[in-house]
Amino acid sequence: MVSAKWKWTVCGLLLLATMLNYMDRQILAQTATDIKAELRLTNEQYGELEMGFGLAFAAGAVIFGLLVDRTSVRWLYPAILLSWSLAGSSTAYADQIGSHLAALFTPFLGPPAQWLGEPAASGQAFLGLMSCRILLGLFEAGQWPCALVTTQRILSRKDRSFGNSLLQSGASVGAIFTPLVIQAMVTDAPGSWRGPFVAIGLTGMLWVVPWLMLIRKSDLEPVKDEPGSRPRDLSAEERTEGLRTFWRRFAALVVVVIVINLTWHYFRVWLPTLMREFHGYDRKAVNYFSSAYYIATDVGCLTVGFLVKYLADRGRDVHSVRLLTFFGCSLLTSLAAVAAFTPRGPMLLGLFLVVGFGALGLFPNYYAFSQDLSARHQGKVTGSLAAITWIVTSIMQKYIGRWVDETHLYSTGIVLAGLAPLAGCVALVLLWNHSKKQGIP
C-alpha cells in the first residue's frame, strides 16, 4: 500500500508538468505583439497559429487518449513531455525552419511566393511557426490523459477534486512565471523574443528525471477487469441503464468542457494583446499584470479543490459540493460582461482578476466529473472530450483574430467568453442524473 505522502508528491510532480506545458504554450501569447511586428503577421494569422495548435491538440488528445489506457504511463508520459519541449524550443528558429521547409516544397509547389503569400519571408516565417505550433499542440495533448489517469489511479473519489486542483494549478503557475521570464529576457532588440522559447523548452526536459525516480513500473499499470465490472457480468437491463447513464453524463461533459475552455482560452490567447493594443498598456505592465492574473487563477483553482475536499471530509455529498462550487465560479466569470465595457484603470484590472479566479476554478470539478465516468477508459474519455473542445476553441481563434482586425474591438468576445460557463451548469443539472451509486464501467 502506497503512502499518502507519496500520492501527494506525485500530484506535485503533475503540477510541475502542467506548469511546463503552459509555459511552452503561453510564450507565443505573451510575445505575440513583438513577433507579429518583426515577422509581419496579422491578427488573423496569429489566430490561425492558435487554430493550428488547437486542431493538432485535438488529434493528439485522441491518439494519446487511446494509448494511455493500453500502455505504461510511466514511459509514455516522459516521452510526450520531451517531445513537446523540443517543439517549444524549436519555435525560436521558426523563420529558419520555414525557409528550409519552403525550399523542400518548392519543387512540388513552385516558388514560395505563389503559395505562401507576399512577402515571401513573412510567409516562410508563418510556415515555420505553424509547423512548430502543430507539433507542440500534438504532444502537449498527451499531458491531460496521462495526468488524469494518474490521479484517478492513485486518489480516492473524494480526494480527486483537490488532486486535480493541484494538477491544474500548474497551468496558472506556469502562466505566472512565463511573463516574468519574458520580462527578464525580451527587450526592444529584434529577435530577443526567441530566448524564452529555448530556455523554457530545455528546462522542461529535466522533469523526466524525478518522474522516473518516483514512479515504479507497477504504480500506474492499466486497470484490469474485475468480476462484476464487465458488461457480460451484468443483466441486459443493467447494461442498458448503465449505457444510458454513461452517454447522458458524457453529453453533459461535452457541453461543460467546451464552455469552460471557451472562457479559459479566450483570455489566455487574447488578454495580453487586448491590454497592449486596445487599452494601451506597455509590455512591462502587461507582463506583470499577466502574472497577477494567473496568481488569481491559481488561487481560484486551489480554493475550489480544497473546499470540495474540506466539505466532503465532513460528510457533505461530493456531487452537490462539486456542483455548487462550479456554479459559484460560473457567476464569477460572468463578470467579464461588465469588464467588456469598463475603461482602462483599477476597476478593469480587478474585474479581470475575479474572472481569472473563476475561470480556472471550473476545471478541478470538471476533471473529477470525467473521472467518475469510467475507471477502465479514462484515457478515451479524456481524449475524446479534449478533442471536441479543441476543435471548437481552435477554430474560434481564427475568427476572433479576423474580427479584431476588422473592428479593433474585443467586447463581444469578452461577454460571450464570460457567460459561457453558465451553460455548463445547466447541462450538469439536466443531464447528470446524480445517484450516490457510482461504478459505471
C-alpha positions as CSV (number, residue, x, y, z in Angstrom):
1,M,0.0,0.0,0.0
2,V,1.4,3.4,-1.0
3,S,1.6,6.3,1.5
4,A,-0.4,9.5,1.4
5,K,2.9,11.4,1.2
6,W,3.9,9.5,-2.0
7,K,0.5,10.2,-3.6
8,W,0.6,14.0,-2.9
9,T,4.2,14.1,-4.1
10,V,3.2,12.6,-7.4
11,C,0.4,15.2,-7.6
12,G,3.1,17.9,-7.1
13,L,5.1,16.4,-9.9
14,L,2.0,16.6,-12.1
15,L,1.7,20.3,-11.1
16,L,5.2,20.8,-12.5
17,A,4.4,19.0,-15.7
18,T,1.3,21.2,-16.2
19,M,3.4,24.3,-15.4
20,L,5.9,23.4,-18.1
21,N,3.1,22.6,-20.5
22,Y,1.6,26.1,-20.1
23,M,4.9,27.9,-20.1
24,D,5.7,26.4,-23.5
25,R,2.2,27.2,-24.7
26,Q,1.9,30.7,-23.3
27,I,5.2,32.2,-24.6
28,L,3.5,32.9,-28.0
29,A,0.6,34.8,-26.5
30,Q,2.9,36.9,-24.3
31,T,5.2,37.8,-27.1
32,A,2.6,38.0,-29.9
33,T,2.9,41.8,-30.4
34,D,6.7,41.6,-30.8
35,I,6.6,38.5,-33.1
36,K,3.8,40.0,-35.3
37,A,5.8,43.2,-35.7
38,E,9.1,41.5,-36.5
39,L,7.7,38.8,-38.8
40,R,4.9,41.0,-40.3
41,L,2.0,38.8,-39.3
42,T,-1.7,39.9,-38.9
43,N,-4.0,39.2,-36.0
44,E,-5.8,36.7,-38.3
45,Q,-2.6,34.8,-38.9
46,Y,-1.9,34.8,-35.1
47,G,-5.4,33.3,-34.7
48,E,-4.5,30.7,-37.4
49,L,-1.4,29.8,-35.4
50,E,-3.7,29.2,-32.3
51,M,-6.1,27.3,-34.6
52,G,-3.3,25.0,-35.9
53,F,-2.2,24.4,-32.3
54,G,-5.7,23.5,-31.2
55,L,-6.5,21.2,-34.1
56,A,-3.2,19.4,-33.5
57,F,-4.1,19.2,-29.8
58,A,-7.4,17.6,-30.7
59,A,-5.7,15.0,-32.8
60,G,-3.1,14.3,-30.1
61,A,-5.9,14.0,-27.5
62,V,-7.5,11.2,-29.4
63,I,-4.2,9.4,-30.1
64,F,-2.8,9.6,-26.6
65,G,-6.2,9.0,-25.0
66,L,-6.2,5.6,-26.7
67,L,-2.6,4.9,-25.9
68,V,-2.8,5.8,-22.2
69,D,-5.4,3.1,-21.5
70,R,-3.2,0.4,-23.1
71,T,0.4,1.4,-22.3
72,S,2.5,2.2,-19.3
73,V,2.1,5.8,-18.2
74,R,5.5,5.6,-16.6
75,W,7.1,5.6,-20.0
76,L,4.5,7.3,-22.2
77,Y,4.4,10.5,-20.0
78,P,8.1,11.4,-20.2
79,A,8.2,10.6,-23.9
80,I,5.4,13.1,-24.5
81,L,7.0,15.8,-22.3
82,L,10.3,15.5,-24.0
83,S,8.6,15.8,-27.4
84,W,6.7,19.0,-26.6
85,S,9.7,20.5,-25.0
86,L,11.7,20.0,-28.2
87,A,8.9,21.5,-30.3
88,G,8.7,24.5,-27.9
89,S,12.5,25.1,-28.2
90,S,12.3,24.9,-32.0
91,T,9.9,27.8,-32.2
92,A,12.8,30.1,-31.6
93,Y,14.1,29.2,-35.0
94,A,10.7,29.2,-36.8
95,D,11.7,31.5,-39.6
96,Q,14.8,29.4,-40.4
97,I,12.7,26.2,-40.2
98,G,10.1,27.8,-42.5
99,S,12.8,28.7,-45.0
100,H,14.0,25.2,-45.1
101,L,10.5,23.8,-45.5
102,A,9.7,26.2,-48.3
103,A,12.9,25.1,-50.1
104,L,11.8,21.5,-49.6
105,F,8.4,22.0,-51.1
106,T,9.4,24.3,-53.9
107,P,10.0,21.5,-56.5
108,F,6.4,20.4,-55.9
109,L,4.5,23.6,-55.3
110,G,6.6,26.2,-57.2
111,P,8.1,29.4,-55.9
112,P,7.2,30.1,-52.3
113,A,5.6,33.4,-53.1
114,Q,2.9,31.6,-55.0
115,W,1.7,29.5,-52.1
116,L,3.0,31.4,-49.0
117,G,1.8,34.9,-49.9
118,E,3.7,38.1,-50.1
119,P,6.2,38.9,-48.9
120,A,7.8,35.5,-49.2
121,A,9.9,36.0,-46.0
122,S,6.8,36.6,-44.0
123,G,5.1,33.6,-45.4
124,Q,8.1,31.4,-44.7
125,A,8.2,32.6,-41.1
126,F,4.5,31.8,-40.7
127,L,5.0,28.3,-42.2
128,G,7.8,27.7,-39.6
129,L,5.7,29.0,-36.7
130,M,2.7,26.9,-37.8
131,S,4.8,23.7,-38.0
132,C,6.2,24.3,-34.5
133,R,2.8,25.1,-33.1
134,I,1.3,22.0,-34.7
135,L,3.9,19.7,-33.2
136,L,3.6,21.5,-29.8
137,G,-0.1,21.0,-29.8
138,L,0.1,17.4,-30.8
139,F,2.4,16.4,-28.0
140,E,1.0,18.7,-25.3
141,A,-2.3,17.0,-25.7
142,G,-0.8,13.9,-24.1
143,Q,-0.4,15.8,-20.8
144,W,-4.1,15.5,-19.8
145,P,-4.8,11.8,-20.5
146,C,-1.6,10.9,-18.7
147,A,-2.1,13.2,-15.7
148,L,-5.8,12.4,-15.2
149,V,-5.2,8.6,-15.4
150,T,-2.5,9.1,-12.8
151,T,-4.7,11.0,-10.3
152,Q,-7.6,8.6,-11.0
153,R,-5.5,5.5,-10.1
154,I,-3.8,6.9,-7.0
155,L,-6.5,9.0,-5.4
156,S,-9.9,8.2,-3.8
157,R,-13.0,9.8,-5.3
158,K,-13.3,12.4,-2.5
159,D,-9.7,13.4,-3.0
160,R,-9.7,13.8,-6.7
161,S,-11.1,17.4,-6.9
162,F,-8.2,18.5,-4.7
163,G,-5.7,16.4,-6.6
164,N,-6.9,17.7,-9.8
165,S,-6.7,21.3,-8.5
166,L,-3.1,20.7,-7.7
167,L,-2.6,19.3,-11.2
168,Q,-4.5,22.1,-12.9
169,S,-2.9,24.9,-10.8
170,G,0.3,24.2,-12.6
171,A,-1.3,26.0,-15.6
172,S,-1.5,29.2,-13.7
173,V,1.9,28.7,-12.0
174,G,3.4,28.4,-15.5
175,A,1.5,31.3,-16.7
176,I,2.7,33.4,-13.7
177,F,6.3,32.6,-14.4
178,T,6.2,33.0,-18.2
179,P,5.6,36.8,-18.2
180,L,8.4,37.2,-15.7
181,V,10.8,35.1,-17.8
182,I,9.8,37.2,-20.8
183,Q,10.2,40.5,-18.9
184,A,13.8,39.4,-18.0
185,M,14.8,38.2,-21.4
186,V,12.8,40.1,-24.1
187,T,13.7,43.7,-25.0
188,D,13.1,46.0,-27.9
189,A,16.0,44.4,-29.7
190,P,15.0,42.4,-32.8
191,G,14.9,38.6,-32.1
192,S,15.1,38.9,-28.3
193,W,11.7,37.1,-28.2
194,R,13.5,33.8,-29.2
195,G,15.3,33.3,-25.9
196,P,12.3,32.3,-23.7
197,F,11.3,29.5,-26.2
198,V,14.8,27.9,-25.9
199,A,15.1,28.4,-22.1
200,I,11.7,27.0,-21.2
201,G,11.9,24.2,-23.6
202,L,15.2,23.0,-22.3
203,T,14.1,23.3,-18.7
204,G,11.2,21.0,-19.4
205,M,13.4,18.1,-20.4
206,L,14.7,17.9,-16.8
207,W,11.3,16.9,-15.5
208,V,11.8,13.3,-16.7
209,V,14.5,12.6,-14.1
210,P,12.3,12.9,-10.9
211,W,9.4,11.2,-12.7
212,L,11.3,8.0,-13.4
213,M,12.9,8.1,-10.0
214,L,9.5,8.4,-8.2
215,I,7.3,6.1,-10.3
216,R,7.8,2.4,-10.4
217,K,6.7,0.1,-13.2
218,S,3.8,-1.3,-11.2
219,D,2.4,2.0,-9.9
220,L,0.3,3.1,-12.9
221,E,-0.4,-0.1,-14.7
222,P,-3.7,-0.2,-16.8
223,V,-6.8,-1.1,-14.9
224,K,-7.8,-4.8,-15.2
225,D,-11.3,-6.1,-15.4
226,E,-12.8,-7.4,-12.2
227,P,-15.7,-9.8,-11.8
228,G,-19.0,-7.9,-12.0
229,S,-17.4,-4.9,-13.8
230,R,-17.6,-6.3,-17.3
231,P,-20.8,-5.9,-19.4
232,R,-21.2,-9.6,-19.8
233,D,-21.4,-10.0,-16.0
234,L,-24.4,-7.7,-15.8
235,S,-28.0,-8.2,-16.8
236,A,-29.4,-6.8,-20.0
237,E,-31.4,-4.2,-18.0
238,E,-28.3,-3.2,-16.0
239,R,-26.2,-2.9,-19.2
240,T,-28.9,-0.7,-20.9
241,E,-29.3,1.6,-17.9
242,G,-25.5,1.8,-17.5
243,L,-25.1,2.9,-21.1
244,R,-27.9,5.4,-20.9
245,T,-26.3,6.9,-17.8
246,F,-22.9,7.0,-19.3
247,W,-24.0,8.7,-22.6
248,R,-26.2,11.2,-20.8
249,R,-23.4,12.2,-18.5
250,F,-20.9,12.3,-21.4
251,A,-23.2,14.7,-23.2
252,A,-23.3,16.9,-20.1
253,L,-19.5,16.9,-20.1
254,V,-19.3,17.8,-23.8
255,V,-21.1,21.0,-23.0
256,V,-19.1,21.6,-19.9
257,V,-15.7,21.1,-21.5
258,I,-16.5,23.3,-24.4
259,V,-17.8,26.3,-22.4
260,I,-15.2,26.3,-19.7
261,N,-12.4,26.1,-22.4
262,L,-14.0,28.9,-24.4
263,T,-13.6,31.1,-21.4
264,W,-10.2,30.0,-20.4
265,H,-8.6,30.1,-23.9
266,Y,-10.2,33.4,-24.9
267,F,-8.4,35.1,-22.0
268,R,-5.2,33.0,-22.3
269,V,-4.8,33.9,-26.0
270,W,-6.2,37.5,-26.2
271,L,-5.8,39.1,-22.9
272,P,-2.2,40.3,-23.4
273,T,-3.0,41.6,-26.9
274,L,-6.2,43.2,-25.6
275,M,-4.3,45.1,-22.9
276,R,-1.4,46.2,-25.2
277,E,-3.3,47.1,-28.4
278,F,-6.7,48.1,-27.1
279,H,-6.2,49.6,-23.7
280,G,-2.7,50.9,-24.4
281,Y,-0.7,49.2,-21.5
282,D,3.0,48.8,-22.3
283,R,4.9,45.5,-22.4
284,K,6.1,45.7,-18.8
285,A,2.7,46.5,-17.4
286,V,1.1,43.6,-19.3
287,N,3.8,41.1,-18.2
288,Y,3.4,42.0,-14.5
289,F,-0.4,42.0,-14.8
290,S,-0.4,38.7,-16.6
291,S,1.5,37.2,-13.6
292,A,-1.1,38.7,-11.2
293,Y,-3.9,37.4,-13.4
294,Y,-2.5,33.8,-13.2
295,I,-1.9,34.1,-9.5
296,A,-5.7,34.8,-9.2
297,T,-6.5,31.8,-11.4
298,D,-4.2,29.6,-9.2
299,V,-5.9,30.8,-6.1
300,G,-9.3,30.0,-7.6
301,C,-8.2,26.5,-8.7
302,L,-6.7,25.6,-5.3
303,T,-9.6,27.1,-3.4
304,V,-12.2,25.1,-5.2
305,G,-10.3,21.9,-4.8
306,F,-9.6,22.4,-1.1
307,L,-13.3,23.5,-0.5
308,V,-14.7,20.3,-2.1
309,K,-12.3,18.1,-0.1
310,Y,-13.0,20.0,3.1
311,L,-16.8,19.7,2.8
312,A,-16.6,16.1,1.6
313,D,-14.5,15.1,4.6
314,R,-17.2,16.5,6.8
315,G,-20.0,14.4,5.3
316,R,-21.4,16.7,2.6
317,D,-22.4,14.9,-0.6
318,V,-19.5,15.1,-3.1
319,H,-21.6,15.7,-6.1
320,S,-23.6,18.5,-4.6
321,V,-20.5,20.3,-3.4
322,R,-18.9,20.0,-6.8
323,L,-22.0,21.4,-8.5
324,L,-22.3,24.3,-6.0
325,T,-18.7,25.4,-6.4
326,F,-18.9,25.0,-10.2
327,F,-21.9,27.3,-10.2
328,G,-20.1,29.8,-8.0
329,C,-17.1,30.0,-10.4
330,S,-19.5,30.5,-13.3
331,L,-21.0,33.5,-11.6
332,L,-17.5,35.0,-11.2
333,T,-16.6,34.5,-14.9
334,S,-19.9,36.2,-15.9
335,L,-18.4,39.5,-14.5
336,A,-16.5,39.6,-17.8
337,A,-19.7,41.1,-19.3
338,V,-19.0,44.1,-17.0
339,A,-15.3,44.2,-17.8
340,A,-16.1,44.3,-21.5
341,F,-17.4,47.9,-21.1
342,T,-15.1,49.1,-18.3
343,P,-12.4,51.6,-19.3
344,R,-8.7,51.3,-18.5
345,G,-8.0,51.5,-14.8
346,P,-8.0,49.7,-11.5
347,M,-11.7,48.6,-11.9
348,L,-10.9,46.8,-15.2
349,L,-7.9,45.1,-13.7
350,G,-9.8,44.0,-10.6
351,L,-12.6,42.5,-12.7
352,F,-10.1,40.5,-14.8
353,L,-8.6,39.1,-11.7
354,V,-12.0,38.0,-10.4
355,V,-12.8,36.4,-13.8
356,G,-9.5,34.6,-13.8
357,F,-10.2,33.2,-10.3
358,G,-13.5,31.7,-11.5
359,A,-12.1,30.6,-14.9
360,L,-9.6,28.1,-13.6
361,G,-11.7,27.2,-10.6
362,L,-14.1,25.5,-13.0
363,F,-11.6,22.8,-14.0
364,P,-11.0,20.6,-10.9
365,N,-14.6,19.7,-10.7
366,Y,-14.9,19.1,-14.5
367,Y,-11.9,16.7,-14.2
368,A,-13.5,14.9,-11.2
369,F,-16.8,14.5,-13.1
370,S,-15.0,13.0,-16.0
371,Q,-13.1,10.6,-13.7
372,D,-16.5,9.3,-12.4
373,L,-17.5,8.1,-15.9
374,S,-15.2,5.1,-16.3
375,A,-12.2,3.5,-14.4
376,R,-11.0,1.5,-17.4
377,H,-11.5,4.1,-20.1
378,Q,-10.3,7.3,-18.5
379,G,-7.8,8.0,-21.3
380,K,-10.5,7.6,-24.0
381,V,-12.9,9.8,-22.1
382,T,-10.3,12.5,-21.5
383,G,-9.0,12.3,-25.1
384,S,-12.4,12.4,-26.8
385,L,-13.6,15.4,-24.7
386,A,-10.3,17.2,-25.2
387,A,-10.6,16.6,-29.0
388,I,-14.1,18.0,-29.1
389,T,-13.3,21.1,-27.2
390,W,-10.0,21.9,-29.0
391,I,-11.7,21.6,-32.4
392,V,-14.3,24.2,-31.3
393,T,-12.0,26.6,-29.5
394,S,-9.2,26.5,-32.0
395,I,-11.5,27.4,-34.9
396,M,-12.8,30.2,-32.7
397,Q,-9.3,31.8,-32.5
398,K,-9.0,32.4,-36.2
399,Y,-12.3,34.2,-36.4
400,I,-11.7,36.2,-33.3
401,G,-8.5,37.4,-35.0
402,R,-10.3,38.3,-38.1
403,W,-13.0,40.2,-36.1
404,V,-10.3,42.1,-34.2
405,D,-8.5,43.0,-37.5
406,E,-11.8,44.4,-39.0
407,T,-13.3,46.1,-35.9
408,H,-10.5,46.6,-33.4
409,L,-13.0,45.6,-30.8
410,Y,-12.8,42.8,-28.1
411,S,-16.1,43.4,-26.2
412,T,-18.3,40.8,-27.9
413,G,-15.8,38.1,-27.3
414,I,-15.3,39.1,-23.7
415,V,-19.0,39.0,-23.0
416,L,-19.6,35.6,-24.6
417,A,-16.5,34.1,-23.0
418,G,-17.6,35.2,-19.6
419,L,-21.1,34.0,-19.8
420,A,-20.4,30.6,-21.4
421,P,-19.8,28.5,-18.2
422,L,-23.4,29.1,-17.1
423,A,-24.5,26.8,-19.9
424,G,-22.3,24.1,-18.3
425,C,-24.2,24.5,-15.1
426,V,-27.5,23.9,-16.9
427,A,-26.1,20.8,-18.6
428,L,-24.9,19.3,-15.4
429,V,-28.3,19.9,-13.7
430,L,-30.3,18.5,-16.6
431,L,-28.2,15.6,-17.7
432,W,-26.0,14.2,-14.9
433,N,-28.9,12.4,-13.1
434,H,-26.9,12.0,-10.0
435,S,-27.0,8.9,-7.9
436,K,-24.8,8.1,-4.9
437,K,-24.3,4.7,-6.5
438,Q,-21.3,5.0,-8.7
439,G,-19.4,2.5,-10.8
440,I,-20.2,2.9,-14.5
441,P,-17.7,0.6,-16.1
